[in-house]
Amino acid sequence: MENIRVLELYSGIGGMHYALTESGVGAEVVAAVDVNTTANDIYKHNFPNTPLYPKTIEGMTLNDFNKLAFDMILMSPPCQPFTRIGLQGDISDPRTKSFLYILEILPRLNKLPRFILLENVKGFETSSARDSLVNTLKECGYNYQELMVSPTCLGIPNSRLRYFMIAKSPPGSFSFHTTSEIKEGFPPPADQDVNDHSSSASLNSTATTCPEHELQQEEKEDGGVLYKHERSQDAERKSIQNRDQSVQQISHYLEECGGEHMEQHLLSNKTLLRYALLMDIVRPTCRRSVCFTKGYGHYVEGTGSVLQSCMETDMEAVFRSLELLSDEEKLQQLSRLKLRYFSPREIANIMGFPKHFTFPENISTKQQYRVLGNSLNVHVVARLIHILVS
């Protein structure tokens, strides 16, 4: 069987490309397209032999697409028009223009791609852009399935619930029962009851569903994650997550080096004083963390968890009556925790990027956080590509 020819749209730093490789599917990326210069520098650094088009998708003609003769489209369109805390401009947002152009081009291609995989944020599923996608797929005769999947479904300690659309052109069909409803988690095999959610959420499982507390957490995180100002049910939810033995501990993804290398990621005194009660704090033994966004390392509230790197200090003791202390006393208490940001490499580990993925030397730490926050979980997409092609 010949390799599947893949077109990678909105290629970013290559998350889809790495997922394609991890999926084990015989395929080659015939072209990657992205307009972000920083992301393109990182993509070229890691995939020097892949043709990369540093241009807008609207700048490609129908003839350009036909010449590529691709069998699969992998894409993650801009999410800003659909985020639940944004303006939700949907199809009126200029950043949706390129995606609508793809939908306009698709039925006119000389040959329909056999496979399509799209990733976007929770919120896309209620958008007009999603309706246009579904209508176009129906018009072209595709079989498709919508899903909501988070890395926790694979035992990864990070909440990053995302919308996925997987589609096959006729006469292709899936190995599971499709439904018009959006599935939560990975689809079960066709011979498994669709209501059976007993499968284990382990890294090696073949069909997993997202825990209920995961879906509840995503609803709260969009408004910022509170630590000491959280409600009792939020604290209980986090406790349940940390007891979930099917999920790996954070320590599995941390860099082994410490000392001066990690001191650069320590939170500043100003940040500690201003945001101590708003931070989501995790320890290496925790089995949870909140979604890392492009603002991580620059903003604190709602952009991702911070790590307590001094395990000998009792966090409850530090925060007890903290608000009654002077600023100097607060800093003395908080500094005992040695709170730090996760390093870009650690976030890349959590998001499934392989060890050989690296950043060019000219890419700053802030830029690294930004492009990682805009990327996707490689392991989740790899599983979906395997399901799509099998």
C-alpha positions as CSV (number, residue, x, y, z in Angstrom):
1,M,0.0,0.0,0.0
2,E,1.4,3.4,-1.0
3,N,2.0,6.0,1.7
4,I,-0.9,8.3,2.4
5,R,-0.2,11.8,1.1
6,V,-1.0,14.3,3.9
7,L,-1.7,18.1,3.7
8,E,-1.0,19.7,7.0
9,L,-2.9,23.0,7.3
10,Y,-2.2,25.5,10.1
11,S,0.9,23.4,10.8
12,G,2.2,25.4,13.7
13,I,5.1,23.8,15.4
14,G,4.4,20.3,13.9
15,G,2.1,18.7,16.5
16,M,0.0,17.1,13.7
17,H,3.1,15.9,12.0
18,Y,4.5,14.2,15.1
19,A,1.0,12.7,15.8
20,L,1.0,11.2,12.2
21,T,4.4,9.6,12.9
22,E,3.3,8.3,16.3
23,S,0.1,6.8,14.8
24,G,2.2,4.3,12.8
25,V,0.2,5.0,9.7
26,G,2.2,4.8,6.5
27,A,2.1,8.4,5.4
28,E,4.2,11.4,4.3
29,V,3.4,15.1,4.7
30,V,3.5,16.5,1.1
31,A,3.1,20.1,2.3
32,A,2.6,22.1,5.5
33,V,1.0,25.6,5.5
34,D,1.2,28.3,8.1
35,V,1.6,32.0,8.2
36,N,3.1,32.3,11.7
37,T,6.8,33.1,11.2
38,T,7.9,31.9,14.7
39,A,6.0,28.6,14.4
40,N,7.4,28.2,10.9
41,D,11.0,28.6,12.1
42,I,10.4,25.8,14.7
43,Y,8.7,23.6,12.1
44,K,11.6,23.9,9.7
45,H,14.1,23.3,12.5
46,N,12.4,19.9,13.3
47,F,11.2,19.0,9.8
48,P,13.8,20.4,7.4
49,N,12.8,18.1,4.5
50,T,9.0,18.8,4.6
51,P,7.8,21.4,2.0
52,L,6.6,24.4,4.1
53,Y,4.5,27.1,2.6
54,P,4.8,30.3,4.7
55,K,1.6,31.9,3.3
56,T,-2.1,32.3,4.0
57,I,-4.3,29.4,3.0
58,E,-6.5,31.8,1.0
59,G,-3.3,32.5,-1.0
60,M,-3.4,29.0,-2.4
61,T,-5.5,28.4,-5.6
62,L,-7.6,25.4,-6.4
63,N,-4.9,24.4,-8.9
64,D,-2.3,24.6,-6.1
65,F,-4.4,22.2,-4.0
66,N,-5.0,19.8,-6.9
67,K,-1.3,19.6,-7.7
68,L,-0.5,18.3,-4.2
69,A,-2.8,15.3,-4.8
70,F,-3.3,14.7,-1.1
71,D,-5.2,11.9,0.5
72,M,-5.6,13.4,4.0
73,I,-6.1,16.8,5.6
74,L,-4.9,17.5,9.1
75,M,-5.9,20.9,10.4
76,S,-6.3,23.0,13.5
77,P,-7.9,26.3,12.5
78,P,-7.5,29.4,14.7
79,C,-9.5,28.9,17.9
80,Q,-9.9,32.6,19.0
81,P,-13.3,33.0,17.2
82,F,-14.7,30.1,19.3
83,T,-13.2,30.4,22.8
84,R,-15.9,30.6,25.4
85,I,-14.2,33.6,27.2
86,G,-13.5,35.5,23.9
87,L,-15.8,37.6,21.8
88,Q,-17.0,34.4,20.0
89,G,-17.0,36.2,16.6
90,D,-17.4,32.8,14.9
91,I,-17.7,33.2,11.1
92,S,-17.7,37.0,11.3
93,D,-14.2,36.9,12.8
94,P,-11.6,37.6,10.1
95,R,-9.5,34.7,11.5
96,T,-12.2,32.2,10.3
97,K,-11.8,33.4,6.7
98,S,-9.2,30.8,5.8
99,F,-11.3,27.9,7.2
100,L,-14.3,28.9,5.2
101,Y,-12.1,29.1,2.2
102,I,-11.1,25.5,2.8
103,L,-14.8,24.4,2.9
104,E,-15.4,26.3,-0.3
105,I,-12.5,24.6,-2.0
106,L,-13.1,21.0,-0.8
107,P,-16.1,20.1,-3.0
108,R,-14.3,21.5,-6.1
109,L,-11.1,19.4,-5.7
110,N,-10.3,17.0,-8.6
111,K,-10.2,14.2,-5.9
112,L,-11.7,14.3,-2.5
113,P,-9.2,13.5,0.3
114,R,-10.0,10.2,1.9
115,F,-9.4,11.3,5.4
116,I,-10.0,14.6,7.3
117,L,-9.1,15.4,10.9
118,L,-9.9,18.8,12.5
119,E,-9.0,19.9,16.0
120,N,-10.4,23.0,17.8
121,V,-11.4,24.3,21.2
122,K,-14.5,23.4,23.2
123,G,-17.0,26.0,21.9
124,F,-16.4,25.2,18.2
125,E,-19.2,22.5,18.5
126,T,-21.8,25.2,18.9
127,S,-20.5,27.6,16.2
128,S,-21.8,28.4,12.7
129,A,-18.4,27.4,11.4
130,R,-19.0,23.9,12.7
131,D,-22.4,23.9,11.0
132,S,-20.7,24.9,7.7
133,L,-18.2,22.1,8.2
134,V,-20.9,19.5,8.8
135,N,-22.9,20.7,5.8
136,T,-19.9,20.5,3.5
137,L,-19.0,17.0,4.7
138,K,-22.6,15.9,4.1
139,E,-22.6,17.5,0.6
140,C,-19.4,15.6,-0.3
141,G,-20.8,12.3,1.1
142,Y,-18.3,11.9,4.0
143,N,-18.9,9.6,6.9
144,Y,-17.9,11.5,10.0
145,Q,-17.9,11.6,13.8
146,E,-17.5,14.5,16.2
147,L,-15.7,13.9,19.6
148,M,-14.6,15.8,22.7
149,V,-11.4,14.3,24.0
150,S,-8.9,15.3,26.7
151,P,-5.4,13.9,27.4
152,T,-6.7,12.6,30.7
153,C,-8.5,9.9,28.6
154,L,-5.0,8.5,27.9
155,G,-3.8,8.8,31.5
156,I,-1.9,12.1,30.9
157,P,-2.2,14.5,33.9
158,N,-3.4,17.5,32.0
159,S,-6.9,18.8,31.3
160,R,-7.1,20.0,27.7
161,L,-10.6,19.2,26.4
162,R,-10.8,19.7,22.7
163,Y,-13.3,19.2,19.8
164,F,-12.3,16.8,17.1
165,M,-13.9,16.0,13.7
166,I,-12.8,12.8,11.9
167,A,-14.2,12.1,8.5
168,K,-13.8,9.5,5.7
169,S,-14.8,9.9,2.1
170,P,-17.2,7.3,0.6
171,P,-17.1,4.3,0.5
172,G,-14.9,4.5,3.7
173,S,-16.6,3.5,7.0
174,F,-15.4,3.5,10.6
175,S,-14.7,0.5,12.8
176,F,-17.2,1.8,15.4
177,H,-20.8,2.9,15.4
178,T,-21.1,6.5,14.4
179,T,-23.7,8.8,15.8
180,S,-24.9,12.4,15.2
181,E,-24.2,13.1,18.8
182,I,-20.7,14.3,19.9
183,K,-18.9,11.4,21.6
184,E,-17.0,12.0,24.8
185,G,-13.7,10.4,24.7
186,F,-12.4,7.9,22.2
187,P,-15.0,5.8,20.3
188,P,-15.3,2.2,21.4
189,P,-14.9,-0.7,19.0
190,A,-18.0,-1.6,17.0
191,D,-18.5,-4.8,19.0
192,Q,-18.6,-2.9,22.3
193,D,-21.7,-1.4,23.8
194,V,-21.6,2.3,23.2
195,N,-23.0,2.8,26.8
196,D,-20.2,0.8,28.3
197,H,-17.7,3.2,29.9
198,S,-15.8,0.6,31.9
199,S,-12.7,0.7,29.8
200,S,-9.5,1.8,31.6
201,A,-8.1,5.3,31.0
202,S,-4.5,4.0,30.6
203,L,-1.9,4.9,28.0
204,N,-2.3,1.5,26.4
205,S,-6.0,1.2,26.4
206,T,-7.9,1.0,23.1
207,A,-11.1,2.8,24.0
208,T,-11.4,5.4,26.7
209,T,-13.8,8.0,27.9
210,C,-13.2,11.3,29.7
211,P,-14.0,11.2,33.4
212,E,-17.0,13.2,34.4
213,H,-14.9,15.5,36.7
214,E,-12.8,16.3,33.6
215,L,-15.8,17.7,31.8
216,Q,-16.8,19.7,34.8
217,Q,-13.3,21.1,35.3
218,E,-13.2,22.4,31.8
219,E,-16.3,24.4,32.3
220,K,-14.7,26.1,35.3
221,E,-11.2,26.7,33.9
222,D,-12.3,29.1,31.2
223,G,-13.0,31.7,33.9
224,G,-9.7,31.2,35.7
225,V,-8.7,28.5,38.1
226,L,-8.8,29.4,41.8
227,Y,-6.7,27.8,44.4
228,K,-7.4,29.1,47.9
229,H,-10.5,30.9,46.8
230,E,-12.0,27.8,45.4
231,R,-15.2,26.2,46.6
232,S,-15.3,22.9,48.5
233,Q,-16.5,21.0,45.5
234,D,-13.6,22.3,43.4
235,A,-11.2,21.1,46.1
236,E,-12.9,17.7,46.2
237,R,-12.8,17.4,42.4
238,K,-9.0,18.0,42.5
239,S,-8.6,15.4,45.2
240,I,-10.5,12.8,43.1
241,Q,-8.2,13.6,40.2
242,N,-5.1,13.1,42.3
243,R,-6.4,9.7,43.5
244,D,-7.0,8.4,39.9
245,Q,-4.4,5.7,39.6
246,S,-5.1,5.4,35.8
247,V,-3.4,8.8,35.3
248,Q,0.4,9.3,35.5
249,Q,2.0,11.5,38.1
250,I,3.3,14.9,37.1
251,S,6.8,13.7,38.0
252,H,6.9,11.4,34.9
253,Y,7.1,14.5,32.7
254,L,9.5,16.7,34.6
255,E,13.1,17.5,33.6
256,E,15.7,15.7,35.7
257,C,18.0,18.7,35.8
258,G,17.5,21.2,38.6
259,G,19.4,24.0,40.3
260,E,20.2,27.1,38.3
261,H,18.4,25.8,35.2
262,M,15.1,25.7,37.0
263,E,15.7,28.9,39.1
264,Q,14.9,30.9,36.0
265,H,11.3,29.6,36.2
266,L,10.7,30.5,39.8
267,L,7.8,32.9,40.3
268,S,8.8,36.5,41.1
269,N,8.0,38.1,44.5
270,K,5.6,40.4,42.7
271,T,3.7,37.5,41.2
272,L,3.6,35.6,44.5
273,L,2.2,38.5,46.4
274,R,-0.4,39.4,43.7
275,Y,-1.6,35.9,42.6
276,A,-0.8,33.5,45.5
277,L,-4.5,32.9,46.2
278,L,-5.4,32.5,42.5
279,M,-2.8,30.0,41.3
280,D,-3.5,26.4,40.6
281,I,-0.6,24.7,42.4
282,V,0.4,21.1,41.8
283,R,3.1,18.9,43.2
284,P,5.2,16.3,41.3
285,T,3.0,13.5,42.9
286,C,-0.2,15.1,41.6
287,R,-2.1,13.4,38.7
288,R,-3.7,16.6,37.4
289,S,-2.8,20.0,35.9
290,V,-4.9,22.6,34.1
291,C,-4.7,23.6,30.4
292,F,-1.5,25.4,29.5
293,T,-2.3,28.4,27.2
294,K,-0.3,30.8,25.1
295,G,-0.1,33.3,28.0
296,Y,1.7,30.9,30.3
297,G,4.8,32.4,31.9
298,H,3.6,35.9,31.2
299,Y,0.1,35.8,32.9
300,V,-0.7,33.7,35.9
301,E,-4.5,33.4,36.3
302,G,-6.1,30.7,34.2
303,T,-3.0,30.1,32.0
304,G,-1.8,26.8,33.5
305,S,-0.7,25.2,36.7
306,V,2.5,26.1,38.7
307,L,4.7,23.5,40.4
308,Q,5.6,23.3,44.0
309,S,9.2,22.1,43.8
310,C,9.9,21.9,47.5
311,M,8.1,18.7,48.6
312,E,9.2,19.0,52.2
313,T,7.0,22.1,52.8
314,D,3.3,21.6,53.8
315,M,1.2,23.8,51.5
316,E,-1.7,24.0,53.8
317,A,0.5,25.3,56.6
318,V,1.9,28.0,54.2
319,F,-1.5,29.3,53.2
320,R,-3.1,29.1,56.6
321,S,-3.9,32.7,57.6
322,L,-1.7,34.0,54.8
323,E,-4.0,37.0,54.2
324,L,-3.4,38.2,57.7
325,L,0.4,38.5,57.3
326,S,2.4,41.5,56.1
327,D,3.9,41.4,52.6
328,E,7.3,40.5,53.9
329,E,5.9,37.7,56.0
330,K,3.8,36.4,53.1
331,L,6.9,36.2,50.9
332,Q,8.8,34.3,53.7
333,Q,6.0,31.8,53.8
334,L,5.4,31.4,50.0
335,S,9.1,31.2,49.2
336,R,9.3,27.9,51.2
337,L,7.2,26.2,48.5
338,K,9.7,27.2,45.7
339,L,6.8,27.7,43.3
340,R,7.9,27.7,39.6
341,Y,6.5,27.6,36.1
342,F,6.8,24.3,34.2
343,S,9.6,24.7,31.7
344,P,8.8,24.7,28.0
345,R,10.4,21.2,27.7
346,E,8.2,19.9,30.5
347,I,5.0,21.3,28.8
348,A,6.2,19.7,25.6
349,N,6.6,16.4,27.4
350,I,3.0,16.7,28.8
351,M,1.7,17.5,25.3
352,G,3.4,14.4,23.8
353,F,6.2,16.0,21.8
354,P,9.1,13.5,21.4
355,K,12.4,14.1,23.1
356,H,14.1,15.0,19.8
357,F,11.7,17.9,19.4
358,T,13.7,21.1,20.0
359,F,13.5,24.9,19.6
360,P,16.0,26.9,17.6
361,E,18.3,28.9,19.7
362,N,16.8,32.2,18.7
363,I,13.3,31.3,20.0
364,S,12.8,33.0,23.4
365,T,11.2,31.3,26.4
366,K,8.1,33.5,26.0
367,Q,7.8,32.5,22.4
368,Q,8.2,28.8,23.4
369,Y,5.3,29.1,25.9
370,R,3.2,30.9,23.3
371,V,3.5,28.3,20.5
372,L,3.1,25.4,22.9
373,G,-0.1,26.9,24.2
374,N,-1.4,27.2,20.6
375,S,-0.5,23.6,19.9
376,L,-2.2,20.2,20.6
377,N,-1.6,17.0,22.5
378,V,0.3,14.7,20.1
379,H,-0.8,11.4,21.8
380,V,-4.5,12.3,21.5
381,V,-4.2,13.1,17.8
382,A,-2.1,10.1,17.1
383,R,-4.8,7.9,18.6
384,L,-7.4,9.6,16.5
385,I,-5.4,9.3,13.3
386,H,-5.0,5.6,13.9
387,I,-8.8,5.3,14.5
388,L,-9.5,7.3,11.4
389,V,-7.4,5.2,9.0
390,S,-8.0,1.8,10.5
